[in-house]
Amino acid sequence: MSIRDMSRNVSILTVDAYLDSEGKKTHDYKGVIESSRRAEEIKDFLAAKLSKKKKDELAGILQFAGIANGDTGDKSIQELMQQNRITYTSRQET
């Protein structure tokens, strides 16, 4: 179904369905058009996904913050690995 056909018959989206959109000539996938019934659910899902991605990126950056602040002090590599193991297991438990 084309965008033009959909604009003429919007009642198609009142049911609990979605439409895949693709280019007419190249047949490239363009996206999804979703009915309003699931819009909030999709927004919440995307917000949670983006939040997790940002949290993971921040955790990756902050793992080096202790080195920059001098928190590692005079600890040996074994002590640092032990500390990292404790931190990693506590993150998995939560």
Phi, psi and omega per residue, in radians:
M1 nan 2.380 -3.126
S2 -1.529 2.867 3.098
I3 -1.091 -0.656 3.128
R4 -1.077 -0.792 3.121
D5 -1.119 -0.671 -3.137
M6 -1.170 -0.675 -3.141
S7 -1.165 -0.482 3.098
R8 -1.378 -0.464 -3.079
N9 -2.330 1.295 -3.074
V10 -1.245 -0.295 -3.115
S11 -1.089 -0.249 3.093
I12 -1.073 -0.629 -3.100
L13 -1.436 -0.020 3.108
T14 -1.321 -0.399 3.058
V15 -1.360 2.963 -3.089
D16 -1.460 1.273 -3.064
A17 -2.510 3.085 3.060
Y18 -2.402 2.793 3.112
L19 -2.114 2.296 3.012
D20 -1.490 2.406 -3.130
S21 -1.964 2.313 3.097
E22 -2.424 2.745 3.135
G23 -1.149 2.503 -3.069
K24 -1.235 -0.721 -3.084
K25 -1.544 -0.814 -3.035
T26 -1.614 -0.246 -3.108
H27 1.034 0.508 3.037
D28 -1.335 2.459 3.132
Y29 -1.244 2.198 -3.096
K30 -1.796 -0.629 -3.128
G31 2.783 -2.876 -3.090
V32 -2.200 2.430 3.013
I33 -1.954 2.146 -3.006
E34 -1.976 2.601 3.083
S35 -1.239 2.802 -3.078
S36 -1.223 -0.298 -3.136
R37 -1.129 -0.561 -3.100
R38 -1.898 0.119 -3.069
A39 -1.046 -0.815 -3.125
E40 -1.127 -0.697 3.121
E41 -1.076 -0.736 3.137
I42 -1.208 -0.710 3.098
K43 -1.055 -0.771 3.131
D44 -1.109 -0.727 3.120
F45 -1.078 -0.808 -3.135
L46 -1.167 -0.660 3.105
A47 -1.112 -0.731 3.113
A48 -1.148 -0.691 3.136
K49 -1.146 -0.770 3.110
L50 -1.151 -0.666 3.112
S51 -1.097 -0.745 3.118
K52 -1.129 -0.716 3.131
K53 -1.092 -0.777 3.122
K54 -1.127 -0.700 3.140
K55 -1.115 -0.735 3.120
D56 -1.140 -0.719 3.108
E57 -1.125 -0.722 3.128
L58 -1.133 -0.698 3.109
A59 -1.115 -0.672 3.097
G60 -1.113 -0.655 3.123
I61 -1.281 -0.738 -3.063
L62 -1.243 -0.278 3.109
Q63 -1.145 -0.403 3.106
F64 -1.668 -0.097 -3.109
A65 -1.135 -0.611 3.124
G66 -1.101 -0.617 3.114
I67 -1.167 -0.728 -3.112
A68 -1.214 -0.608 -3.128
N69 -1.419 -0.206 -3.093
G70 1.464 0.281 -3.138
D71 -1.179 -0.366 -3.120
T72 -1.260 -0.462 3.075
G73 0.966 -2.301 -3.122
D74 -1.836 0.532 -3.118
K75 -1.328 2.540 3.083
S76 -1.380 2.965 3.129
I77 -1.097 -0.605 3.123
Q78 -1.142 -0.727 3.122
E79 -1.153 -0.693 3.109
L80 -1.151 -0.702 3.121
M81 -1.161 -0.684 3.088
Q82 -1.094 -0.771 3.115
Q83 -1.103 -0.709 3.125
N84 -1.152 -0.698 3.112
R85 -1.082 -0.739 3.121
I86 -1.112 -0.778 3.122
T87 -1.105 -0.738 -3.108
Y88 -1.150 -0.752 -3.136
T89 -1.206 -0.592 3.115
S90 -1.211 -0.553 3.088
R91 -1.211 -0.632 -3.122
Q92 -1.257 -0.537 -3.127
E93 -1.251 -0.497 -3.109
T94 -1.546 nan nan
